[in-house]
């Protein structure tokens, strides 16, 4: 086989390679240029019971060059069992076979690979099967194999930030919580701070190579980036790896897709997902062109990409129409509420601040409340009677988060319209979070963006039970609002008194512009 490869390569004056499965079957034959070879997508090949790909690459080098950096990157990014180069003599015969394979831990020279001694193809004595079995066993020993649940993703989280160290770490912690909420197993986090983020690749090839080694060692199948990636950035990363790559926006959209229970919520999430997907439809393939349009069609017709775009636009138009109907239904319900002269309190705040728990405690309800981000998406309304027999409607809404995707805000406008009708906004704040000041800023910025500044706001500092120094926090928080623990009903009296006072004052005609 080696002799045949060298003869064909010399005749064509091009590099020729073969991908060989562990079973000995030839998976693919590749013809490259004089100086390089392009390995096709290997998505149909998965690791064979271990962490390596299950195939090895053997290809020729016409100019007698050694294993190149490009070869090493292919070995690393594609997780090949082995990569071998055949050098060719002047008469077109194999000179020797030069091979390299990965190792689980960095060696003293900082490399994650080992070169094998060169050998003539006819003089090989080592068994490849024994070598790859020993490698798999070494990877397993170096990193204990997890019992992975079926269908559960195993991710490495990556953040490239220009923010301060504290802000970057807080943002990464939030990404970890988002991943946990979406039932993703977080294997490792990689945080890189740079003065300027590379607009094309986000990460340099060296750092990406380190991440690929980490993915190989930990058996990861997913990379989650904390920054929103544009289509070209996704392509530049996926060119080097077969791992699935998603960004923070996709992760949030996936959480919303899991959490949306009502018809309205599902429509809103689908619209946001389609809007996100639209500019990322880049897999154009003219071989998939087909004639559409019937008599009079000219040229190749529409490509699959154009058809996909048209279908998405059609679907978006239908979703917009349905959401408009939903918005009208909500308006009618609010009109009935206004006829009954029932004032409305809306709970707003950062996600996981305790809004649903507060609503449950106040109204003896059993709305889903979990220690996860975005546990509640669909707005819920309940009646609440104050100690003075004043009755109001209290509404729980979707939580906010920093860098909330714009498409998601637009899709949830029908839900957020509920806030426009509120007589009082109750801003619930998780005071046990060290960065709650930043959370307050994010929420206030979003409320301003939604033009809700004119509605009176009562700040409720929640999770008093989790604070280490309650007295110091009390002094700081009671200047701006009230301090409560949503799970301890006895702490809610100050909140009820202040909310009733503000509601009564607003309803007596002081107007919504008072602060």
Secondary structure, 3 states (H helix, E strand, C coil): CHHHHHHHHHHHCCCEEEEEECCCCEEEEEECCCCCCCCCCCCCCCCCCCCCCCEEEEEEECCCCCCCHHHHHHHHHCCCCEEEEEEECCCCCEEEEEEEEECCCCCCCCCCEEECCCECHHHCCCCHHHHHHHHHHHHHHHCCCCCCCCCCCEEEEEEEECCCHHHHHHHHHHHHHHHHHCCCEEEEEEEEECCCCECCCECCHHHHHHHHHHHHHHCCCEEEECCCCCHHHHHHHHCCCCCEEEEHHHHHHHHHHHHCCCHHHHHHHHHHHHHHHHCCCCCCCHHHCECCCCCCCCCCCECHHHHHHHHHHHHHHHHHHHHHHHHHHHHHHHHHHHHCCCEEEEEEEECCCCHHHHHHHHHCCCCCCCCCCCCCCCCEEEEEECCCCCEEEEEECCCECCCCCHHHHHHCHHHHHHHHCCCEEEEEEECCCCCHHHHHHHHHHHHHHCCCCCCCEEEEEECHHHCCCHHHHHHHHCCCEEECCCCCHHHCHHHHHHHHHHHHHHHHHHCCCCC
